[in-house]
Amino acid sequence: MTTQFDPVWRSLEDAVASGRAPGMVAGVRYRGVTEIFATGVLAVGSSEPMTDDTPFRIASLSKVVLGALAASMISDGVFGLEDPVDNWLPELASPRVLVRPDGPLDETVAAARPITIHHLLTLTHGLGLIFEQTPLSTAMVEAGVAASAIPIQLTADEFLGALSRLPLAYQPGERWMYNLGCDILSVLLPRITGTSLLDLLKVRIFEPAGMIGTSFSSTGLPTEYQGTPDGIEEYKEIAGVFEQDPPFQGLAGGLVSTVPDYLRFLSALADGRLIPGSLRAVMTSDQLLPSQREGADQLLGLATSWGWETGVVTSGTKPGKSAGSYGWNGGTGTTAFVDPSHELLGAVFTQRMMAGPLDNFDYFMEPLATAI
């Protein structure tokens, strides 16, 4: 049956045929009607096809799920935005802060204020992804807490212990820094409730949204690839990592999901079935001061800012990228969004690693915008 989104699906077929990735799965919900499309195969040289329910490593799309989970708990009064995290994470009490972000690790001052839940939700607690090589970025890699396509391979207690020995790059609340606050929040929520993060997700997100194929591990994952000057090559470091339960359940980038499942999540969020609309409005709106956003353009771009664990579009009119839209990308080759003004939700999952913040999914977004 022909639909208005056939040009979108043809574009994905063309991207696969060009060698961008062996396969892709995408989905759209437009004005309440959902379509899913799969094309290609699970690996180069394989005859096993991508299907609607193929699981993918969704990387940083996990962050948006974390934002909704935390908002659900805030809605129920489990904790407050301004609660200091050291109420439950004493390892992070009285942090030290570098005199200069690129300075020696032993040149620090006391933090001017405690780290709060609000800081973690907005990624402004003072430590995160550092592009430059500095003493702190080197120490983060050596401690096993730096951002990576490979989830943290420490236990939650080991992770907190490693963090407790590192200074912050900035004072809490001073600057947006990507990623690490999500993993701290992933430890905090189970610590507060005395249950596992997976159990919290099942009760508050997966079951209400009707998600049946999302967890921290799965079998049947497509082979992951990265781009090269000559095409693509297998990203062997990630092989097997998501096929067994991890030592650390983290939502900075730890989930495995399917396109239909992730669209169920976005639909439940957009339709008000996970958190009240008033709270969703806060979660999906710009929560950064201009001073906090300094230096963030490299990751966020000029027309995007940050809410509670999700990117938020601040200007634009194009479908999928219009002001008020929200969602994010995953470094393993995934993207998903909600565009309320166009009654549009979309997602495309691939097994091609993003080459960097400027990499894009225009082969999906451009024909999708044209189609509606």
C-alpha positions in Angstrom: 0.0 0.0 0.0 1.4 3.4 -1.0 1.6 6.1 1.7 2.8 9.6 1.9 6.0 8.4 3.6 7.1 6.2 0.7 9.7 8.8 -0.4 11.2 8.6 3.1 11.5 4.8 3.0 13.0 5.1 -0.5 15.6 7.5 0.8 16.6 4.9 3.5 16.9 2.2 0.9 19.1 4.5 -1.2 21.3 5.2 1.9 21.7 1.5 2.5 22.4 0.8 -1.2 25.1 3.6 -1.1 26.9 1.7 1.6 26.2 4.1 4.5 25.1 1.2 6.6 24.1 -2.5 6.0 20.6 -1.8 7.3 18.2 0.6 9.0 14.8 0.7 10.7 12.7 3.8 11.0 9.3 4.8 12.2 7.0 7.8 12.1 3.8 8.7 14.0 2.0 11.5 12.2 -1.4 12.8 13.5 -1.8 9.6 15.5 -1.0 7.1 12.7 2.2 5.1 13.0 4.3 3.5 10.2 7.4 1.3 10.6 9.9 0.5 7.8 12.9 -1.8 7.8 15.5 -2.2 5.1 18.9 -4.0 4.6 20.6 -6.7 6.6 22.1 -7.1 10.1 25.7 -7.2 8.9 27.8 -6.8 5.8 27.7 -10.1 3.9 24.7 -11.4 5.9 21.4 -12.5 4.4 19.5 -12.0 7.7 17.3 -9.0 7.1 16.5 -6.1 9.4 13.0 -6.3 10.8 10.6 -4.1 12.6 11.6 -5.6 15.9 15.4 -5.7 15.4 17.1 -4.5 18.6 19.7 -1.7 18.5 22.1 -0.1 20.9 20.4 3.2 21.2 23.3 5.0 23.0 22.3 8.5 24.2 18.6 8.1 23.3 18.7 6.4 26.7 19.1 9.9 28.2 15.6 11.0 27.2 14.2 7.9 29.0 16.1 8.9 32.1 14.6 12.4 32.0 11.1 11.0 31.9 11.9 8.5 34.7 13.2 11.2 37.0 10.3 13.5 36.1 7.9 10.7 37.0 9.5 10.4 40.4 9.4 14.2 40.9 5.7 14.2 40.1 5.1 11.6 42.8 7.1 13.5 45.4 9.9 11.0 45.7 12.4 13.8 45.7 12.7 17.5 44.9 14.6 19.3 42.2 16.8 21.2 44.6 17.5 18.3 46.9 21.3 17.8 47.4 22.4 14.5 45.9 24.7 13.8 48.9 21.6 13.1 50.9 21.8 9.7 49.2 25.3 9.8 47.6 27.7 10.7 50.5 30.6 9.9 48.1 29.8 13.2 46.3 29.6 15.4 49.4 31.9 18.4 49.6 33.3 18.2 46.1 36.5 20.0 45.1 36.6 22.2 41.9 39.6 22.9 39.7 41.0 26.5 39.9 41.2 26.2 36.0 39.3 23.5 34.0 42.6 22.6 32.2 44.8 23.0 35.3 46.6 20.5 37.6 44.4 18.2 39.6 45.8 19.3 42.9 44.9 23.0 42.3 41.4 23.1 43.6 38.9 25.1 45.7 35.9 24.0 47.7 32.6 23.8 45.8 30.4 26.9 46.4 27.3 24.8 46.7 26.2 21.2 46.8 25.3 19.2 43.7 21.5 19.0 43.4 19.2 16.8 41.4 18.4 19.8 39.2 22.1 20.0 38.3 22.2 16.3 37.2 19.0 16.7 35.2 20.3 19.7 33.3 23.9 18.4 33.1 25.3 21.4 35.0 26.8 19.7 38.0 30.3 20.5 36.9 31.9 17.5 35.2 31.3 15.7 31.9 32.7 15.3 28.4 36.0 17.1 27.8 37.1 17.3 24.1 40.6 18.7 24.9 43.3 16.6 26.5 43.7 18.0 30.0 44.9 16.5 33.3 41.2 16.0 34.2 40.2 14.4 30.9 43.1 12.0 31.2 42.2 11.1 34.8 38.6 10.4 33.7 39.7 7.9 31.1 42.1 6.2 33.5 39.3 6.0 36.1 36.9 4.4 33.6 34.3 7.1 33.8 34.8 9.0 30.5 32.1 9.2 27.9 32.3 6.3 25.4 30.2 4.1 23.1 31.0 1.3 25.6 29.0 1.7 28.8 30.8 2.1 32.1 32.3 -1.2 33.1 32.4 -0.6 36.8 29.8 -1.4 39.5 27.8 1.5 40.8 29.8 1.6 44.0 33.1 1.5 42.0 31.8 4.3 39.8 31.0 6.6 42.7 34.3 5.8 44.3 36.2 6.8 41.2 34.2 10.0 40.9 34.8 10.9 44.5 38.5 11.0 43.8 38.2 13.5 40.9 37.6 17.2 41.1 34.9 19.0 39.2 35.9 21.2 36.2 33.4 23.9 37.1 31.4 25.0 40.1 28.0 23.2 40.4 25.4 25.1 38.3 28.0 27.1 36.4 28.4 25.2 33.0 26.6 22.5 30.9 28.9 19.5 30.5 27.6 16.5 28.6 26.9 12.9 29.7 28.3 12.2 33.1 25.4 13.6 35.1 23.2 11.0 33.5 25.3 8.1 35.0 25.3 9.8 38.4 21.5 10.1 38.3 21.3 6.4 37.2 23.0 5.5 40.5 21.0 8.0 42.5 17.5 6.8 41.6 18.0 3.2 42.7 19.8 4.4 45.8 16.8 6.5 46.8 14.2 3.8 46.2 16.2 0.7 47.2 15.4 -1.1 43.9 17.2 -1.6 40.6 17.1 0.9 37.8 15.6 -1.8 35.5 12.8 -2.4 37.9 12.1 1.4 38.2 12.0 1.6 34.4 9.6 -1.4 34.1 7.1 0.1 36.6 7.3 3.8 35.6 8.2 3.7 31.9 8.1 0.4 30.1 4.8 -1.0 31.3 2.8 2.2 31.1 4.1 2.9 27.6 3.6 -0.7 26.4 7.3 -1.3 25.7 8.2 -4.9 25.3 11.7 -4.9 23.7 13.8 -2.5 25.8 16.4 -3.4 28.4 20.1 -3.2 29.1 21.1 -6.2 27.0 19.7 -8.3 24.1 20.6 -11.0 21.6 20.3 -10.6 17.9 21.9 -7.2 17.7 23.2 -5.9 14.4 26.9 -5.7 13.8 28.1 -2.1 14.6 30.3 -0.2 12.1 32.2 3.0 11.8 32.9 5.1 8.8 36.3 5.0 7.0 37.6 6.9 4.0 36.8 3.8 2.0 33.4 3.0 3.4 32.7 1.3 6.7 34.5 -1.2 9.0 33.3 -3.2 12.0 33.6 -1.5 15.3 34.9 -4.5 17.1 35.3 -3.0 20.6 31.5 -3.0 21.1 31.0 -6.6 20.0 29.4 -8.7 22.8 29.2 -5.7 25.2 25.4 -5.4 25.1 24.7 -9.1 24.9 25.0 -9.7 28.6 23.8 -7.9 31.7 26.2 -5.0 32.5 27.9 -4.4 35.8 26.4 -0.9 35.8 22.8 -0.1 34.7 23.3 3.4 33.3 21.1 5.6 31.2 23.7 7.9 29.7 23.8 5.3 26.9 23.1 1.8 28.2 19.7 0.8 26.7 18.9 -1.6 23.9 15.6 -1.0 22.1 13.6 -1.3 18.9 12.1 1.5 16.8 8.5 0.5 17.6 9.3 0.4 21.3 11.0 3.8 21.3 8.1 5.3 19.4 5.8 3.8 22.1 7.9 5.6 24.7 7.8 9.0 22.8 4.1 8.6 22.2 3.4 7.9 25.9 5.5 10.9 26.9 3.9 13.2 24.3 0.4 12.0 25.1 0.8 12.6 28.9 0.7 8.9 29.9 4.0 9.0 31.8 4.2 12.4 33.4 1.8 15.3 33.8 1.8 17.7 30.8 2.9 20.6 33.0 6.0 18.7 34.1 6.7 17.5 30.5 6.6 21.1 29.4 9.5 21.8 31.8 11.4 18.7 30.9 11.2 19.5 27.2 12.0 23.3 27.3 15.3 25.1 27.5 16.6 24.9 31.0 20.0 26.5 30.4 21.1 30.1 31.2 23.2 31.7 28.5 26.2 31.5 30.8 25.7 27.8 31.4 25.4 27.1 27.7 28.8 28.7 26.9 30.9 26.3 24.8 27.9 24.0 24.2 27.5 24.8 20.5 30.0 22.1 19.5 27.5 19.5 20.7 24.2 21.2 20.7 24.4 23.4 17.7 23.0 26.9 17.4 19.3 26.1 17.4 19.2 23.5 20.2 19.6 23.7 23.9 19.0 21.3 26.8 16.0 20.4 29.1 15.9 17.5 31.5 18.1 14.9 29.8 16.9 15.8 26.3 17.8 18.2 23.5 15.2 20.9 22.8 14.9 23.0 19.6 14.8 26.7 20.3 14.3 28.1 16.8 13.2 26.8 13.4 10.1 25.9 11.5 11.0 22.8 9.5 9.0 19.6 10.4 11.1 17.5 12.9 13.3 20.5 13.7 10.7 23.2 14.6 10.9 25.3 17.8 9.5 23.3 20.7 10.6 19.9 19.3 12.6 17.7 21.6 14.7 14.5 21.3 18.3 13.5 20.8 20.8 11.5 18.8 22.8 8.3 19.8 26.4 7.9 18.9 25.8 4.4 17.7 23.7 5.8 14.9 20.3 6.5 16.2 18.0 9.5 16.4 14.5 10.2 17.6 12.3 13.3 18.1 8.9 14.7 19.0 7.6 17.7 17.0 4.4 18.9 18.8 3.6 21.7 16.4 3.4 19.2 13.4 1.9 16.3 15.4 5.0 14.3 14.3 7.2 11.8 16.0 10.1 10.0 14.3 13.0 7.7 14.8 15.6 6.0 12.7 18.0 3.4 14.1 21.2 2.3 12.2 24.3 0.4 13.0 26.7 3.1 11.7 28.5 5.1 14.4 28.1 8.8 14.2 31.4 10.4 13.1 30.9 13.4 15.5 28.5 16.1 16.6 28.2 17.4 13.1 27.1 14.1 11.6 23.4 14.1 10.7 20.4 12.1 9.6 19.3 14.3 6.7 18.6 11.3 4.5 15.7 10.7 6.9 14.8 14.2 8.1 14.8 16.0 4.8 12.4 13.7 2.9 10.3 13.4 6.1 9.9 17.2 6.2 8.9 17.2 2.5 6.4 14.4 3.0 4.2 16.3 5.4 
